[in-house]
């Protein structure tokens, strides 16, 4: 089973309509076994 840590970053303020809807979600391997599988090792 793969394990990940997820982070979500939201940009902007309510006054900035284009930035208020922009969000980036990133997934990082939570353990060495997951990192190795993702790297193809």
VOBA-839928 format. One record per atom (N, C-alpha, C): residue in three letters; atom name; y, z, x. Coordinates in steps of 0.001 Angstrom, whole numbers, plus 500000, padded with zeros to 6 digits. Last residue first. Layout:
REM VOBA-839928
<pt><type>Ala</type><atom>CA</atom><yy>Y</yy><zz>Z</zz><xx>X</xx></pt>
...
END
This chain:
REM VOBA-839928
<pt><type>Unk</type><atom>N</atom><yy>502221</yy><zz>491761</zz><xx>512544</xx></pt>
<pt><type>Unk</type><atom>CA</atom><yy>501530</yy><zz>492304</zz><xx>513729</xx></pt>
<pt><type>Unk</type><atom>C</atom><yy>500191</yy><zz>492866</zz><xx>513333</xx></pt>
<pt><type>Unk</type><atom>N</atom><yy>504059</yy><zz>490875</zz><xx>510709</xx></pt>
<pt><type>Unk</type><atom>CA</atom><yy>502888</yy><zz>490061</zz><xx>510990</xx></pt>
<pt><type>Unk</type><atom>C</atom><yy>502128</yy><zz>490498</zz><xx>512226</xx></pt>
<pt><type>Unk</type><atom>N</atom><yy>506099</yy><zz>492404</zz><xx>509823</xx></pt>
<pt><type>Unk</type><atom>CA</atom><yy>506336</yy><zz>491652</zz><xx>511046</xx></pt>
<pt><type>Unk</type><atom>C</atom><yy>505152</yy><zz>490774</zz><xx>511427</xx></pt>
<pt><type>Unk</type><atom>N</atom><yy>504897</yy><zz>493644</zz><xx>507645</xx></pt>
<pt><type>Unk</type><atom>CA</atom><yy>506023</yy><zz>492740</zz><xx>507409</xx></pt>
<pt><type>Unk</type><atom>C</atom><yy>506326</yy><zz>491872</zz><xx>508635</xx></pt>
<pt><type>Unk</type><atom>N</atom><yy>502991</yy><zz>495230</zz><xx>508965</xx></pt>
<pt><type>Unk</type><atom>CA</atom><yy>502555</yy><zz>494198</zz><xx>508019</xx></pt>
<pt><type>Unk</type><atom>C</atom><yy>503671</yy><zz>493179</zz><xx>507795</xx></pt>
<pt><type>Unk</type><atom>N</atom><yy>504659</yy><zz>496954</zz><xx>510457</xx></pt>
<pt><type>Unk</type><atom>CA</atom><yy>503740</yy><zz>496052</zz><xx>511133</xx></pt>
<pt><type>Unk</type><atom>C</atom><yy>503271</yy><zz>494918</zz><xx>510220</xx></pt>
<pt><type>Unk</type><atom>N</atom><yy>505969</yy><zz>498333</zz><xx>508414</xx></pt>
<pt><type>Unk</type><atom>CA</atom><yy>506745</yy><zz>497531</zz><xx>509359</xx></pt>
<pt><type>Unk</type><atom>C</atom><yy>505843</yy><zz>496524</zz><xx>510047</xx></pt>
<pt><type>Unk</type><atom>N</atom><yy>503821</yy><zz>499722</zz><xx>507253</xx></pt>
<pt><type>Unk</type><atom>CA</atom><yy>504546</yy><zz>498719</zz><xx>506470</xx></pt>
<pt><type>Unk</type><atom>C</atom><yy>505334</yy><zz>497794</zz><xx>507389</xx></pt>
<pt><type>Unk</type><atom>N</atom><yy>503182</yy><zz>501432</zz><xx>509402</xx></pt>
<pt><type>Unk</type><atom>CA</atom><yy>502186</yy><zz>500484</zz><xx>508887</xx></pt>
<pt><type>Unk</type><atom>C</atom><yy>502857</yy><zz>499375</zz><xx>508073</xx></pt>
<pt><type>Unk</type><atom>N</atom><yy>505481</yy><zz>503030</zz><xx>509714</xx></pt>
<pt><type>Unk</type><atom>CA</atom><yy>505089</yy><zz>502081</zz><xx>510767</xx></pt>
<pt><type>Unk</type><atom>C</atom><yy>504101</yy><zz>501039</zz><xx>510264</xx></pt>
<pt><type>Unk</type><atom>N</atom><yy>507477</yy><zz>503278</zz><xx>506705</xx></pt>
<pt><type>Unk</type><atom>CA</atom><yy>506546</yy><zz>503778</zz><xx>507707</xx></pt>
<pt><type>Unk</type><atom>C</atom><yy>506145</yy><zz>502656</zz><xx>508669</xx></pt>
<pt><type>Unk</type><atom>N</atom><yy>509324</yy><zz>502070</zz><xx>505129</xx></pt>
<pt><type>Unk</type><atom>CA</atom><yy>509367</yy><zz>503527</zz><xx>505181</xx></pt>
<pt><type>Unk</type><atom>C</atom><yy>508404</yy><zz>504098</zz><xx>506214</xx></pt>
<pt><type>Unk</type><atom>N</atom><yy>511331</yy><zz>499225</zz><xx>505659</xx></pt>
<pt><type>Unk</type><atom>CA</atom><yy>509993</yy><zz>499819</zz><xx>505724</xx></pt>
<pt><type>Unk</type><atom>C</atom><yy>510091</yy><zz>501335</zz><xx>505903</xx></pt>
<pt><type>Unk</type><atom>N</atom><yy>513962</yy><zz>498715</zz><xx>503281</xx></pt>
<pt><type>Unk</type><atom>CA</atom><yy>513551</yy><zz>498954</zz><xx>504659</xx></pt>
<pt><type>Unk</type><atom>C</atom><yy>512151</yy><zz>499564</zz><xx>504665</xx></pt>
<pt><type>Unk</type><atom>N</atom><yy>515935</yy><zz>496712</zz><xx>501259</xx></pt>
<pt><type>Unk</type><atom>CA</atom><yy>514676</yy><zz>497443</zz><xx>501367</xx></pt>
<pt><type>Unk</type><atom>C</atom><yy>514288</yy><zz>497521</zz><xx>502833</xx></pt>
<pt><type>Unk</type><atom>N</atom><yy>519056</yy><zz>496679</zz><xx>499543</xx></pt>
<pt><type>Unk</type><atom>CA</atom><yy>518278</yy><zz>496412</zz><xx>500754</xx></pt>
<pt><type>Unk</type><atom>C</atom><yy>517030</yy><zz>497291</zz><xx>500760</xx></pt>
<pt><type>Unk</type><atom>N</atom><yy>521285</yy><zz>495207</zz><xx>497403</xx></pt>
<pt><type>Unk</type><atom>CA</atom><yy>520159</yy><zz>496132</zz><xx>497471</xx></pt>
<pt><type>Unk</type><atom>C</atom><yy>519306</yy><zz>495734</zz><xx>498671</xx></pt>
<pt><type>Unk</type><atom>N</atom><yy>524632</yy><zz>494972</zz><xx>496669</xx></pt>
<pt><type>Unk</type><atom>CA</atom><yy>523594</yy><zz>494553</zz><xx>497608</xx></pt>
<pt><type>Unk</type><atom>C</atom><yy>522517</yy><zz>495626</zz><xx>497622</xx></pt>
<pt><type>Unk</type><atom>N</atom><yy>526828</yy><zz>493754</zz><xx>494173</xx></pt>
<pt><type>Unk</type><atom>CA</atom><yy>525999</yy><zz>494845</zz><xx>494686</xx></pt>
<pt><type>Unk</type><atom>C</atom><yy>524945</yy><zz>494245</zz><xx>495608</xx></pt>
<pt><type>Unk</type><atom>N</atom><yy>529669</yy><zz>492965</zz><xx>492343</xx></pt>
<pt><type>Unk</type><atom>CA</atom><yy>528882</yy><zz>492659</zz><xx>493530</xx></pt>
<pt><type>Unk</type><atom>C</atom><yy>528129</yy><zz>493890</zz><xx>494004</xx></pt>
<pt><type>Unk</type><atom>N</atom><yy>531419</yy><zz>493505</zz><xx>490344</xx></pt>
<pt><type>Unk</type><atom>CA</atom><yy>530068</yy><zz>493141</zz><xx>489940</xx></pt>
<pt><type>Unk</type><atom>C</atom><yy>529156</yy><zz>492847</zz><xx>491121</xx></pt>
<pt><type>Unk</type><atom>N</atom><yy>533822</yy><zz>494003</zz><xx>491533</xx></pt>
<pt><type>Unk</type><atom>CA</atom><yy>533228</yy><zz>495106</zz><xx>490778</xx></pt>
<pt><type>Unk</type><atom>C</atom><yy>531799</yy><zz>494789</zz><xx>490349</xx></pt>
<pt><type>Unk</type><atom>N</atom><yy>534795</yy><zz>491682</zz><xx>492664</xx></pt>
<pt><type>Unk</type><atom>CA</atom><yy>534060</yy><zz>492612</zz><xx>493520</xx></pt>
<pt><type>Unk</type><atom>C</atom><yy>533358</yy><zz>493713</zz><xx>492732</xx></pt>
<pt><type>Unk</type><atom>N</atom><yy>536027</yy><zz>490465</zz><xx>490460</xx></pt>
<pt><type>Unk</type><atom>CA</atom><yy>534980</yy><zz>489754</zz><xx>491192</xx></pt>
<pt><type>Unk</type><atom>C</atom><yy>534162</yy><zz>490699</zz><xx>492057</xx></pt>
<pt><type>Unk</type><atom>N</atom><yy>537872</yy><zz>492444</zz><xx>489548</xx></pt>
<pt><type>Unk</type><atom>CA</atom><yy>536797</yy><zz>491973</zz><xx>488677</xx></pt>
<pt><type>Unk</type><atom>C</atom><yy>535686</yy><zz>491305</zz><xx>489472</xx></pt>
<pt><type>Unk</type><atom>N</atom><yy>539324</yy><zz>495125</zz><xx>490571</xx></pt>
<pt><type>Unk</type><atom>CA</atom><yy>538886</yy><zz>493884</zz><xx>491202</xx></pt>
<pt><type>Unk</type><atom>C</atom><yy>537661</yy><zz>493355</zz><xx>490458</xx></pt>
<pt><type>Unk</type><atom>N</atom><yy>539639</yy><zz>497484</zz><xx>489222</xx></pt>
<pt><type>Unk</type><atom>CA</atom><yy>540736</yy><zz>496513</zz><xx>489156</xx></pt>
<pt><type>Unk</type><atom>C</atom><yy>540346</yy><zz>495164</zz><xx>489745</xx></pt>
<pt><type>Unk</type><atom>N</atom><yy>537437</yy><zz>499087</zz><xx>489794</xx></pt>
<pt><type>Unk</type><atom>CA</atom><yy>537545</yy><zz>498492</zz><xx>488461</xx></pt>
<pt><type>Unk</type><atom>C</atom><yy>538649</yy><zz>497433</zz><xx>488344</xx></pt>
<pt><type>Unk</type><atom>N</atom><yy>536544</yy><zz>497964</zz><xx>493122</xx></pt>
<pt><type>Unk</type><atom>CA</atom><yy>537095</yy><zz>498960</zz><xx>492213</xx></pt>
<pt><type>Unk</type><atom>C</atom><yy>537202</yy><zz>498314</zz><xx>490841</xx></pt>
<pt><type>Unk</type><atom>N</atom><yy>533992</yy><zz>497212</zz><xx>495618</xx></pt>
<pt><type>Unk</type><atom>CA</atom><yy>535119</yy><zz>496982</zz><xx>494721</xx></pt>
<pt><type>Unk</type><atom>C</atom><yy>535526</yy><zz>498187</zz><xx>493898</xx></pt>
<pt><type>Unk</type><atom>N</atom><yy>530379</yy><zz>497273</zz><xx>495760</xx></pt>
<pt><type>Unk</type><atom>CA</atom><yy>531703</yy><zz>497015</zz><xx>496314</xx></pt>
<pt><type>Unk</type><atom>C</atom><yy>532751</yy><zz>496974</zz><xx>495211</xx></pt>
<pt><type>Unk</type><atom>N</atom><yy>527533</yy><zz>499181</zz><xx>496328</xx></pt>
<pt><type>Unk</type><atom>CA</atom><yy>528367</yy><zz>498539</zz><xx>495319</xx></pt>
<pt><type>Unk</type><atom>C</atom><yy>529776</yy><zz>498441</zz><xx>495883</xx></pt>
<pt><type>Unk</type><atom>N</atom><yy>524337</yy><zz>499219</zz><xx>497645</xx></pt>
<pt><type>Unk</type><atom>CA</atom><yy>525749</yy><zz>499314</zz><xx>497965</xx></pt>
<pt><type>Unk</type><atom>C</atom><yy>526533</yy><zz>498531</zz><xx>496921</xx></pt>
<pt><type>Unk</type><atom>N</atom><yy>521315</yy><zz>500886</zz><xx>497790</xx></pt>
<pt><type>Unk</type><atom>CA</atom><yy>522150</yy><zz>500005</zz><xx>496984</xx></pt>
<pt><type>Unk</type><atom>C</atom><yy>523605</yy><zz>500271</zz><xx>497337</xx></pt>
<pt><type>Unk</type><atom>N</atom><yy>518215</yy><zz>501027</zz><xx>499493</xx></pt>
<pt><type>Unk</type><atom>CA</atom><yy>519613</yy><zz>501436</zz><xx>499411</xx></pt>
<pt><type>Unk</type><atom>C</atom><yy>520367</yy><zz>500412</zz><xx>498575</xx></pt>
<pt><type>Unk</type><atom>N</atom><yy>514874</yy><zz>502187</zz><xx>499743</xx></pt>
<pt><type>Unk</type><atom>CA</atom><yy>515828</yy><zz>501261</zz><xx>499131</xx></pt>
<pt><type>Unk</type><atom>C</atom><yy>517230</yy><zz>501865</zz><xx>499162</xx></pt>
<pt><type>Unk</type><atom>N</atom><yy>512044</yy><zz>502122</zz><xx>501697</xx></pt>
<pt><type>Unk</type><atom>CA</atom><yy>513226</yy><zz>502899</zz><xx>501363</xx></pt>
<pt><type>Unk</type><atom>C</atom><yy>514243</yy><zz>501889</zz><xx>500853</xx></pt>
<pt><type>Unk</type><atom>N</atom><yy>508561</yy><zz>501505</zz><xx>500979</xx></pt>
<pt><type>Unk</type><atom>CA</atom><yy>509912</yy><zz>501084</zz><xx>501319</xx></pt>
<pt><type>Unk</type><atom>C</atom><yy>510932</yy><zz>502161</zz><xx>500981</xx></pt>
<pt><type>Unk</type><atom>N</atom><yy>505206</yy><zz>500801</zz><xx>501718</xx></pt>
<pt><type>Unk</type><atom>CA</atom><yy>506190</yy><zz>501830</zz><xx>501379</xx></pt>
<pt><type>Unk</type><atom>C</atom><yy>507568</yy><zz>501391</zz><xx>501869</xx></pt>
<pt><type>Unk</type><atom>N</atom><yy>502242</yy><zz>499225</zz><xx>500517</xx></pt>
<pt><type>Unk</type><atom>CA</atom><yy>503478</yy><zz>499161</zz><xx>501273</xx></pt>
<pt><type>Unk</type><atom>C</atom><yy>504448</yy><zz>500227</zz><xx>500782</xx></pt>
<pt><type>Unk</type><atom>N</atom><yy>498826</yy><zz>500000</zz><xx>500845</xx></pt>
<pt><type>Unk</type><atom>CA</atom><yy>500000</yy><zz>500000</zz><xx>500000</xx></pt>
<pt><type>Unk</type><atom>C</atom><yy>501238</yy><zz>500000</zz><xx>500891</xx></pt>
END
